[in-house]
């Protein structure tokens, strides 16, 4: 998934994105996947849109 984001951004904008927004449904429901994804987006500022249901 991250390689697809990088390739699409480089092909279209000739640079990596400065910001990635993770949203849709509730991204915190799959904690392990979310942590893995965010750790691989180290080239960009990451925004997570959540309702905060699972944050404690």
N, CA, C, O and CB atoms as a CASP TS submission, in Angstrom:
PFRMAT TS
TARGET T0000
AUTHOR 0000-0000-0000
METHOD Language model
MODEL 1
PARENT N/A
ATOM      1  N   UNK     1       0.822  -1.196   0.000  1.00  0.00           N
ATOM      2  CA  UNK     1       0.000   0.000   0.000  1.00  0.00           C
ATOM      3  C   UNK     1       0.866   1.259   0.000  1.00  0.00           C
ATOM      4  O   UNK     1       0.616   2.176  -0.782  1.00  0.00           O
ATOM      5  CB  UNK     1      -0.935  -0.002   1.207  1.00  0.00           C
ATOM      6  N   UNK     2       1.867   1.316   0.854  1.00  0.00           N
ATOM      7  CA  UNK     2       2.718   2.499   0.936  1.00  0.00           C
ATOM      8  C   UNK     2       3.493   2.695  -0.360  1.00  0.00           C
ATOM      9  O   UNK     2       3.670   3.827  -0.812  1.00  0.00           O
ATOM     10  CB  UNK     2       3.685   2.385   2.121  1.00  0.00           C
ATOM     11  N   UNK     3       3.956   1.607  -0.960  1.00  0.00           N
ATOM     12  CA  UNK     3       4.674   1.731  -2.232  1.00  0.00           C
ATOM     13  C   UNK     3       3.774   2.297  -3.326  1.00  0.00           C
ATOM     14  O   UNK     3       4.235   3.055  -4.179  1.00  0.00           O
ATOM     15  CB  UNK     3       5.229   0.371  -2.664  1.00  0.00           C
ATOM     16  N   UNK     4       2.500   1.934  -3.306  1.00  0.00           N
ATOM     17  CA  UNK     4       1.543   2.462  -4.271  1.00  0.00           C
ATOM     18  C   UNK     4       1.357   3.978  -4.086  1.00  0.00           C
ATOM     19  O   UNK     4       1.305   4.725  -5.063  1.00  0.00           O
ATOM     20  CB  UNK     4       0.190   1.735  -4.132  1.00  0.00           C
ATOM     21  N   UNK     5       1.260   4.417  -2.846  1.00  0.00           N
ATOM     22  CA  UNK     5       1.139   5.854  -2.550  1.00  0.00           C
ATOM     23  C   UNK     5       2.384   6.594  -3.039  1.00  0.00           C
ATOM     24  O   UNK     5       2.280   7.642  -3.676  1.00  0.00           O
ATOM     25  CB  UNK     5       0.935   6.090  -1.023  1.00  0.00           C
ATOM     26  N   UNK     6       3.548   6.047  -2.741  1.00  0.00           N
ATOM     27  CA  UNK     6       4.802   6.681  -3.171  1.00  0.00           C
ATOM     28  C   UNK     6       4.883   6.760  -4.693  1.00  0.00           C
ATOM     29  O   UNK     6       5.202   7.811  -5.248  1.00  0.00           O
ATOM     30  CB  UNK     6       6.013   5.906  -2.621  1.00  0.00           C
ATOM     31  N   UNK     7       4.591   5.645  -5.368  1.00  0.00           N
ATOM     32  CA  UNK     7       4.694   5.613  -6.825  1.00  0.00           C
ATOM     33  C   UNK     7       3.717   6.585  -7.473  1.00  0.00           C
ATOM     34  O   UNK     7       4.095   7.333  -8.375  1.00  0.00           O
ATOM     35  CB  UNK     7       4.442   4.201  -7.342  1.00  0.00           C
ATOM     36  N   UNK     8       2.471   6.582  -7.025  1.00  0.00           N
ATOM     37  CA  UNK     8       1.466   7.476  -7.602  1.00  0.00           C
ATOM     38  C   UNK     8       1.857   8.941  -7.401  1.00  0.00           C
ATOM     39  O   UNK     8       1.711   9.760  -8.308  1.00  0.00           O
ATOM     40  CB  UNK     8       0.087   7.204  -6.977  1.00  0.00           C
ATOM     41  N   UNK     9       2.344   9.257  -6.226  1.00  0.00           N
ATOM     42  CA  UNK     9       2.740  10.638  -5.943  1.00  0.00           C
ATOM     43  C   UNK     9       3.941  11.054  -6.784  1.00  0.00           C
ATOM     44  O   UNK     9       3.972  12.155  -7.332  1.00  0.00           O
ATOM     45  CB  UNK     9       3.061  10.806  -4.457  1.00  0.00           C
ATOM     46  N   UNK    10       4.918  10.176  -6.881  1.00  0.00           N
ATOM     47  CA  UNK    10       6.100  10.494  -7.688  1.00  0.00           C
ATOM     48  C   UNK    10       5.757  10.608  -9.169  1.00  0.00           C
ATOM     49  O   UNK    10       6.273  11.487  -9.859  1.00  0.00           O
ATOM     50  CB  UNK    10       7.179   9.433  -7.488  1.00  0.00           C
ATOM     51  N   UNK    11       4.891   9.726  -9.661  1.00  0.00           N
ATOM     52  CA  UNK    11       4.486   9.771 -11.067  1.00  0.00           C
ATOM     53  C   UNK    11       3.722  11.049 -11.394  1.00  0.00           C
ATOM     54  O   UNK    11       3.934  11.645 -12.450  1.00  0.00           O
ATOM     55  CB  UNK    11       3.630   8.558 -11.407  1.00  0.00           C
ATOM     56  N   UNK    12       2.837  11.472 -10.497  1.00  0.00           N
ATOM     57  CA  UNK    12       1.958  12.606 -10.792  1.00  0.00           C
ATOM     58  C   UNK    12       2.568  13.947 -10.390  1.00  0.00           C
ATOM     59  O   UNK    12       2.514  14.912 -11.154  1.00  0.00           O
ATOM     60  CB  UNK    12       0.633  12.424 -10.087  1.00  0.00           C
ATOM     61  N   UNK    13       3.159  14.007  -9.166  1.00  0.00           N
ATOM     62  CA  UNK    13       3.674  15.282  -8.642  1.00  0.00           C
ATOM     63  C   UNK    13       5.195  15.402  -8.691  1.00  0.00           C
ATOM     64  O   UNK    13       5.742  16.478  -8.448  1.00  0.00           O
ATOM     65  CB  UNK    13       3.216  15.462  -7.225  1.00  0.00           C
ATOM     66  N   UNK    14       5.880  14.300  -9.003  1.00  0.00           N
ATOM     67  CA  UNK    14       7.333  14.241  -8.993  1.00  0.00           C
ATOM     68  C   UNK    14       7.928  14.504  -7.605  1.00  0.00           C
ATOM     69  O   UNK    14       9.068  14.954  -7.488  1.00  0.00           O
ATOM     70  CB  UNK    14       7.887  15.237  -9.981  1.00  0.00           C
ATOM     71  N   UNK    15       7.153  14.223  -6.561  1.00  0.00           N
ATOM     72  CA  UNK    15       7.649  14.311  -5.188  1.00  0.00           C
ATOM     73  C   UNK    15       6.738  13.490  -4.281  1.00  0.00           C
ATOM     74  O   UNK    15       5.607  13.166  -4.646  1.00  0.00           O
ATOM     75  CB  UNK    15       7.720  15.796  -4.708  1.00  0.00           C
ATOM     76  N   UNK    16       7.240  13.163  -3.108  1.00  0.00           N
ATOM     77  CA  UNK    16       6.445  12.426  -2.132  1.00  0.00           C
ATOM     78  C   UNK    16       5.466  13.373  -1.442  1.00  0.00           C
ATOM     79  O   UNK    16       5.728  14.572  -1.352  1.00  0.00           O
ATOM     80  CB  UNK    16       7.358  11.732  -1.091  1.00  0.00           C
ATOM     81  N   UNK    17       4.351  12.851  -0.959  1.00  0.00           N
ATOM     82  CA  UNK    17       3.378  13.720  -0.290  1.00  0.00           C
ATOM     83  C   UNK    17       3.929  14.247   1.030  1.00  0.00           C
ATOM     84  O   UNK    17       4.677  13.561   1.726  1.00  0.00           O
ATOM     85  CB  UNK    17       2.064  12.966  -0.046  1.00  0.00           C
ATOM     86  N   UNK    18       3.545  15.476   1.358  1.00  0.00           N
ATOM     87  CA  UNK    18       3.958  16.056   2.636  1.00  0.00           C
ATOM     88  C   UNK    18       3.014  15.643   3.755  1.00  0.00           C
ATOM     89  O   UNK    18       3.371  15.704   4.932  1.00  0.00           O
ATOM     90  CB  UNK    18       4.017  17.580   2.537  1.00  0.00           C
ATOM     91  N   UNK    19       1.798  15.220   3.382  1.00  0.00           N
ATOM     92  CA  UNK    19       0.800  14.837   4.369  1.00  0.00           C
ATOM     93  C   UNK    19      -0.032  13.670   3.847  1.00  0.00           C
ATOM     94  O   UNK    19      -0.409  13.640   2.676  1.00  0.00           O
ATOM     95  CB  UNK    19      -0.104  16.032   4.719  1.00  0.00           C
ATOM     96  N   UNK    20      -0.314  12.711   4.726  1.00  0.00           N
ATOM     97  CA  UNK    20      -1.177  11.585   4.403  1.00  0.00           C
ATOM     98  C   UNK    20      -2.304  11.569   5.433  1.00  0.00           C
ATOM     99  O   UNK    20      -2.046  11.622   6.635  1.00  0.00           O
ATOM    100  CB  UNK    20      -0.380  10.224   4.392  1.00  0.00           C
ATOM    101  N   UNK    21      -3.549  11.495   4.968  1.00  0.00           N
ATOM    102  CA  UNK    21      -4.705  11.461   5.859  1.00  0.00           C
ATOM    103  C   UNK    21      -5.293  10.051   5.845  1.00  0.00           C
ATOM    104  O   UNK    21      -5.618   9.520   4.784  1.00  0.00           O
ATOM    105  CB  UNK    21      -5.775  12.519   5.434  1.00  0.00           C
ATOM    106  N   UNK    22      -5.425   9.458   7.010  1.00  0.00           N
ATOM    107  CA  UNK    22      -6.016   8.127   7.153  1.00  0.00           C
ATOM    108  C   UNK    22      -7.412   8.316   7.733  1.00  0.00           C
ATOM    109  O   UNK    22      -7.571   8.835   8.838  1.00  0.00           O
ATOM    110  CB  UNK    22      -5.130   7.185   8.069  1.00  0.00           C
ATOM    111  N   UNK    23      -8.416   7.894   6.983  1.00  0.00           N
ATOM    112  CA  UNK    23      -9.802   8.099   7.380  1.00  0.00           C
ATOM    113  C   UNK    23     -10.666   6.996   6.787  1.00  0.00           C
ATOM    114  O   UNK    23     -10.156   6.054   6.180  1.00  0.00           O
ATOM    115  CB  UNK    23     -10.307   9.492   6.932  1.00  0.00           C
ATOM    116  N   UNK    24     -11.947   7.115   6.961  1.00  0.00           N
ATOM    117  CA  UNK    24     -12.874   6.145   6.377  1.00  0.00           C
ATOM    118  C   UNK    24     -13.184   5.036   7.334  1.00  0.00           C
ATOM    119  O   UNK    24     -12.280   4.319   7.765  1.00  0.00           O
ATOM    120  CB  UNK    24     -12.316   5.572   5.104  1.00  0.00           C
ATOM    121  N   UNK    25     -14.428   4.876   7.676  1.00  0.00           N
ATOM    122  CA  UNK    25     -14.757   3.903   8.712  1.00  0.00           C
ATOM    123  C   UNK    25     -14.129   4.384  10.007  1.00  0.00           C
ATOM    124  O   UNK    25     -14.185   5.574  10.314  1.00  0.00           O
ATOM    125  CB  UNK    25     -14.261   2.463   8.337  1.00  0.00           C
ATOM    126  N   UNK    26     -13.547   3.504  10.748  1.00  0.00           N
ATOM    127  CA  UNK    26     -12.835   3.869  11.983  1.00  0.00           C
ATOM    128  C   UNK    26     -11.456   3.243  11.931  1.00  0.00           C
ATOM    129  O   UNK    26     -11.314   2.049  12.195  1.00  0.00           O
ATOM    130  CB  UNK    26     -13.615   3.401  13.265  1.00  0.00           C
ATOM    131  N   UNK    27     -10.420   4.032  11.592  1.00  0.00           N
ATOM    132  CA  UNK    27      -9.075   3.469  11.389  1.00  0.00           C
ATOM    133  C   UNK    27      -8.456   2.840  12.634  1.00  0.00           C
ATOM    134  O   UNK    27      -7.544   2.022  12.517  1.00  0.00           O
ATOM    135  CB  UNK    27      -8.162   4.539  10.889  1.00  0.00           C
ATOM    136  N   UNK    28      -8.934   3.206  13.823  1.00  0.00           N
ATOM    137  CA  UNK    28      -8.331   2.642  15.031  1.00  0.00           C
ATOM    138  C   UNK    28      -8.856   1.250  15.378  1.00  0.00           C
ATOM    139  O   UNK    28      -8.371   0.635  16.327  1.00  0.00           O
ATOM    140  CB  UNK    28      -8.571   3.566  16.193  1.00  0.00           C
ATOM    141  N   UNK    29      -9.833   0.740  14.631  1.00  0.00           N
ATOM    142  CA  UNK    29     -10.368  -0.588  14.930  1.00  0.00           C
ATOM    143  C   UNK    29      -9.356  -1.698  14.691  1.00  0.00           C
ATOM    144  O   UNK    29      -9.395  -2.732  15.358  1.00  0.00           O
ATOM    145  CB  UNK    29     -11.597  -0.844  14.100  1.00  0.00           C
ATOM    146  N   UNK    30      -8.449  -1.487  13.742  1.00  0.00           N
ATOM    147  CA  UNK    30      -7.400  -2.471  13.483  1.00  0.00           C
ATOM    148  C   UNK    30      -6.073  -1.849  13.910  1.00  0.00           C
ATOM    149  O   UNK    30      -5.301  -1.363  13.082  1.00  0.00           O
ATOM    150  CB  UNK    30      -7.372  -2.905  11.963  1.00  0.00           C
ATOM    151  N   UNK    31      -5.827  -1.874  15.205  1.00  0.00           N
ATOM    152  CA  UNK    31      -4.675  -1.200  15.810  1.00  0.00           C
ATOM    153  C   UNK    31      -3.348  -1.651  15.208  1.00  0.00           C
ATOM    154  O   UNK    31      -2.510  -0.816  14.865  1.00  0.00           O
ATOM    155  CB  UNK    31      -4.661  -1.444  17.304  1.00  0.00           C
ATOM    156  N   UNK    32      -3.149  -2.946  15.079  1.00  0.00           N
ATOM    157  CA  UNK    32      -1.876  -3.460  14.575  1.00  0.00           C
ATOM    158  C   UNK    32      -1.600  -2.981  13.155  1.00  0.00           C
ATOM    159  O   UNK    32      -0.486  -2.562  12.841  1.00  0.00           O
ATOM    160  CB  UNK    32      -1.868  -4.984  14.619  1.00  0.00           C
ATOM    161  N   UNK    33      -2.616  -3.044  12.298  1.00  0.00           N
ATOM    162  CA  UNK    33      -2.451  -2.575  10.918  1.00  0.00           C
ATOM    163  C   UNK    33      -2.160  -1.081  10.887  1.00  0.00           C
ATOM    164  O   UNK    33      -1.293  -0.625  10.142  1.00  0.00           O
ATOM    165  CB  UNK    33      -3.707  -2.887  10.085  1.00  0.00           C
ATOM    166  N   UNK    34      -2.883  -0.326  11.693  1.00  0.00           N
ATOM    167  CA  UNK    34      -2.696   1.126  11.728  1.00  0.00           C
ATOM    168  C   UNK    34      -1.284   1.491  12.179  1.00  0.00           C
ATOM    169  O   UNK    34      -0.646   2.349  11.568  1.00  0.00           O
ATOM    170  CB  UNK    34      -3.728   1.773  12.658  1.00  0.00           C
ATOM    171  N   UNK    35      -0.797   0.864  13.223  1.00  0.00           N
ATOM    172  CA  UNK    35       0.557   1.139  13.699  1.00  0.00           C
ATOM    173  C   UNK    35       1.604   0.776  12.654  1.00  0.00           C
ATOM    174  O   UNK    35       2.573   1.509  12.460  1.00  0.00           O
ATOM    175  CB  UNK    35       0.827   0.376  14.989  1.00  0.00           C
ATOM    176  N   UNK    36       1.410  -0.348  11.986  1.00  0.00           N
ATOM    177  CA  UNK    36       2.336  -0.769  10.930  1.00  0.00           C
ATOM    178  C   UNK    36       2.324   0.236   9.775  1.00  0.00           C
ATOM    179  O   UNK    36       3.378   0.626   9.273  1.00  0.00           O
ATOM    180  CB  UNK    36       1.966  -2.183  10.413  1.00  0.00           C
ATOM    181  N   UNK    37       1.141   0.646   9.367  1.00  0.00           N
ATOM    182  CA  UNK    37       1.011   1.606   8.269  1.00  0.00           C
ATOM    183  C   UNK    37       1.666   2.936   8.616  1.00  0.00           C
ATOM    184  O   UNK    37       2.447   3.465   7.826  1.00  0.00           O
ATOM    185  CB  UNK    37      -0.463   1.824   7.924  1.00  0.00           C
ATOM    186  N   UNK    38       1.360   3.474   9.776  1.00  0.00           N
ATOM    187  CA  UNK    38       1.910   4.769  10.181  1.00  0.00           C
ATOM    188  C   UNK    38       3.435   4.700  10.280  1.00  0.00           C
ATOM    189  O   UNK    38       4.117   5.662   9.925  1.00  0.00           O
ATOM    190  CB  UNK    38       1.307   5.213  11.530  1.00  0.00           C
ATOM    191  N   UNK    39       3.971   3.597  10.748  1.00  0.00           N
ATOM    192  CA  UNK    39       5.430   3.466  10.861  1.00  0.00           C
ATOM    193  C   UNK    39       6.112   3.481   9.495  1.00  0.00           C
ATOM    194  O   UNK    39       7.280   3.854   9.386  1.00  0.00           O
ATOM    195  CB  UNK    39       5.788   2.177  11.599  1.00  0.00           C
ATOM    196  N   UNK    40       5.382   3.075   8.453  1.00  0.00           N
ATOM    197  CA  UNK    40       5.951   3.060   7.100  1.00  0.00           C
ATOM    198  C   UNK    40       5.756   4.385   6.369  1.00  0.00           C
ATOM    199  O   UNK    40       6.300   4.577   5.281  1.00  0.00           O
ATOM    200  CB  UNK    40       5.329   1.938   6.289  1.00  0.00           C
ATOM    201  N   UNK    41       4.994   5.291   6.949  1.00  0.00           N
ATOM    202  CA  UNK    41       4.756   6.604   6.338  1.00  0.00           C
ATOM    203  C   UNK    41       5.701   7.649   6.933  1.00  0.00           C
ATOM    204  O   UNK    41       5.322   8.804   7.127  1.00  0.00           O
ATOM    205  CB  UNK    41       3.283   7.039   6.538  1.00  0.00           C
ATOM    206  N   UNK    42       6.924   7.234   7.217  1.00  0.00           N
ATOM    207  CA  UNK    42       7.893   8.109   7.868  1.00  0.00           C
ATOM    208  C   UNK    42       8.389   9.254   6.981  1.00  0.00           C
ATOM    209  O   UNK    42       9.183  10.074   7.441  1.00  0.00           O
ATOM    210  CB  UNK    42       9.064   7.298   8.324  1.00  0.00           C
ATOM    211  N   UNK    43       7.956   9.333   5.755  1.00  0.00           N
ATOM    212  CA  UNK    43       8.352  10.387   4.833  1.00  0.00           C
ATOM    213  C   UNK    43       7.350  11.531   4.834  1.00  0.00           C
ATOM    214  O   UNK    43       7.516  12.502   4.096  1.00  0.00           O
ATOM    215  CB  UNK    43       8.503   9.829   3.430  1.00  0.00           C
ATOM    216  N   UNK    44       6.309  11.425   5.658  1.00  0.00           N
ATOM    217  CA  UNK    44       5.193  12.353   5.567  1.00  0.00           C
ATOM    218  C   UNK    44       4.579  12.621   6.937  1.00  0.00           C
ATOM    219  O   UNK    44       4.725  11.822   7.862  1.00  0.00           O
ATOM    220  CB  UNK    44       4.137  11.813   4.617  1.00  0.00           C
ATOM    221  N   UNK    45       3.898  13.745   7.053  1.00  0.00           N
ATOM    222  CA  UNK    45       3.099  14.058   8.227  1.00  0.00           C
ATOM    223  C   UNK    45       1.824  13.229   8.118  1.00  0.00           C
ATOM    224  O   UNK    45       1.213  13.186   7.050  1.00  0.00           O
ATOM    225  CB  UNK    45       2.788  15.606   8.333  1.00  0.00           C
ATOM    226  N   UNK    46       1.406  12.567   9.207  1.00  0.00           N
ATOM    227  CA  UNK    46       0.252  11.676   9.169  1.00  0.00           C
ATOM    228  C   UNK    46      -0.883  12.259  10.015  1.00  0.00           C
ATOM    229  O   UNK    46      -0.686  12.631  11.171  1.00  0.00           O
ATOM    230  CB  UNK    46       0.635  10.261   9.671  1.00  0.00           C
ATOM    231  N   UNK    47      -2.069  12.330   9.416  1.00  0.00           N
ATOM    232  CA  UNK    47      -3.277  12.770  10.110  1.00  0.00           C
ATOM    233  C   UNK    47      -4.230  11.584  10.168  1.00  0.00           C
ATOM    234  O   UNK    47      -4.481  10.937   9.151  1.00  0.00           O
ATOM    235  CB  UNK    47      -3.942  14.006   9.393  1.00  0.00           C
ATOM    236  N   UNK    48      -4.764  11.294  11.353  1.00  0.00           N
ATOM    237  CA  UNK    48      -5.730  10.210  11.506  1.00  0.00           C
ATOM    238  C   UNK    48      -7.059  10.830  11.917  1.00  0.00           C
ATOM    239  O   UNK    48      -7.159  11.496  12.948  1.00  0.00           O
ATOM    240  CB  UNK    48      -5.244   9.146  12.559  1.00  0.00           C
ATOM    241  N   UNK    49      -8.079  10.597  11.088  1.00  0.00           N
ATOM    242  CA  UNK    49      -9.415  11.079  11.417  1.00  0.00           C
ATOM    243  C   UNK    49     -10.157   9.948  12.113  1.00  0.00           C
ATOM    244  O   UNK    49     -10.354   8.880  11.534  1.00  0.00           O
ATOM    245  CB  UNK    49     -10.184  11.565  10.139  1.00  0.00           C
ATOM    246  N   UNK    50     -10.566  10.181  13.349  1.00  0.00           N
ATOM    247  CA  UNK    50     -11.206   9.150  14.155  1.00  0.00           C
ATOM    248  C   UNK    50     -12.310   9.766  15.001  1.00  0.00           C
ATOM    249  O   UNK    50     -12.318  10.972  15.249  1.00  0.00           O
ATOM    250  CB  UNK    50     -10.176   8.434  15.048  1.00  0.00           C
ATOM    251  N   UNK    51     -13.241   8.928  15.441  1.00  0.00           N
ATOM    252  CA  UNK    51     -14.235   9.410  16.396  1.00  0.00           C
ATOM    253  C   UNK    51     -13.733   9.269  17.821  1.00  0.00           C
ATOM    254  O   UNK    51     -14.407   9.687  18.763  1.00  0.00           O
ATOM    255  CB  UNK    51     -15.549   8.655  16.229  1.00  0.00           C
ATOM    256  N   UNK    52     -12.549   8.682  17.987  1.00  0.00           N
ATOM    257  CA  UNK    52     -11.922   8.558  19.301  1.00  0.00           C
ATOM    258  C   UNK    52     -12.485   7.456  20.163  1.00  0.00           C
ATOM    259  O   UNK    52     -12.173   7.396  21.353  1.00  0.00           O
ATOM    260  CB  UNK    52     -12.042   9.829  20.024  1.00  0.00           C
ATOM    261  N   UNK    53     -13.286   6.600  19.624  1.00  0.00           N
ATOM    262  CA  UNK    53     -13.966   5.562  20.393  1.00  0.00           C
ATOM    263  C   UNK    53     -12.990   4.648  21.146  1.00  0.00           C
ATOM    264  O   UNK    53     -13.226   4.312  22.307  1.00  0.00           O
ATOM    265  CB  UNK    53     -14.833   4.729  19.470  1.00  0.00           C
ATOM    266  N   UNK    54     -11.904   4.250  20.494  1.00  0.00           N
ATOM    267  CA  UNK    54     -10.979   3.296  21.122  1.00  0.00           C
ATOM    268  C   UNK    54      -9.819   3.953  21.854  1.00  0.00           C
ATOM    269  O   UNK    54      -9.024   3.253  22.481  1.00  0.00           O
ATOM    270  CB  UNK    54     -10.434   2.368  20.084  1.00  0.00           C
ATOM    271  N   UNK    55      -9.695   5.273  21.795  1.00  0.00           N
ATOM    272  CA  UNK    55      -8.587   5.947  22.488  1.00  0.00           C
ATOM    273  C   UNK    55      -8.926   6.091  23.971  1.00  0.00           C
ATOM    274  O   UNK    55      -9.964   6.641  24.339  1.00  0.00           O
ATOM    275  CB  UNK    55      -8.298   7.346  21.855  1.00  0.00           C
ATOM    276  N   UNK    56      -8.043   5.594  24.790  1.00  0.00           N
ATOM    277  CA  UNK    56      -8.230   5.693  26.250  1.00  0.00           C
ATOM    278  C   UNK    56      -6.953   6.127  26.887  1.00  0.00           C
ATOM    279  O   UNK    56      -6.891   6.273  28.107  1.00  0.00           O
ATOM    280  CB  UNK    56      -8.693   4.359  26.855  1.00  0.00           C
TER
END
